[in-house]
Amino acid sequence: MKFLSFTDTRQQGQGPQLGIALDNGKIFNVTAAVHAHPSSPAASLPLTLEALIDADETPLQALAELARDPANAAHVVEQEQIRYLPPVQPRRNVFCVGRNYREHIIEGNIAKGIAPNTFPEAIEFFTKPSTAVVGHGWDVNRHAALTNSLDYEVELAIVIGKRGVNISEADALDHVFGYTVVNDVTARDLQRRHGQWFKGKGLDTTCPMGPVIVHKSVFGDPNAKRLELEVNGELRQSANTDEMIFNVQAVIAQLSAGLTLLPGDIISTGTPKGVGYAAIPPRCLNVGDVVTARVDGIGELTNRIVE
């Protein structure tokens, strides 16, 4: 199942709604359907994606039955009638992995004038603040007063579903709820100037996420997924997650060593080659650019760069 958070643009003052992306391209409003049956078993179903992730067991069958019930046809809406929200609003910083694709490391090393085959011996972790998170279709600020080098990075992101610490690689996928797409928008000059990556990675609106979270039961192997990114329709990045140096299980295991992961935590797993700063000449993002990041099995995350 593909889950999303959204608001119905036809209704004012509405809180986040839990939706299921249907095969026909439409959206089933779980929250509205549950509210319509206050005395039925459906009344116990989660009303938000955060609550769904927090649930001890994901009620996939009950949600599927609710969506298939002809009596709930009125709660199916067109995509044009909704505003996508970030699938989840992280309760703490988004965890991120730096330099996890070999060819991306090589292009970065060349751009920085160091030996191309210099690779990290351990996973390089950093974070992006929750205030950076925006949804599919939202604007990303150019931050022209702060950076001359705004860049893009398509990434597969893990959504944690079960609390854990010191998680083994063998048990890592048991702690996953599902997967989504992140565009790790980065101010490269700030990243270099401050040494630590946080400032260059943490500007407002620079963590587009979505459009949906795909439950792990239908996603398949996260270490064998095609991911791509386009700017104004031009393909800039194209790779497969099987090219990661540290796979999904290793990322979860190493991050959780001595650090408790919580339901709803987001872990972005790194980007492949093709980033703008490594191009000759560099190809930074500018006002008016439309950036589309996609991961097979999840969908497309599109955002526009604005003043």
Secondary structure by P-SEA (a helix, b strand, c coil): cbbbbbbccccccccbbbbbbccccccccaaaaaaaccccccccccccaaaaaaccccaaaaaaaaaacccccccccccccccccccccccccccccccccaaaaaaaaaaaccccccccccbbbbbbcccccccccbbbbcccccccccbbbbbbbbbbcccccccccccccccccbbbbbccccaaaaaaaacccccccccccccccccbbbcccccccccccccccccccccccccccccccccaaaaaaaaaccccccccbbbbcccccccccccccbbbbcccbbbbbbcccbbbbbbbbcc
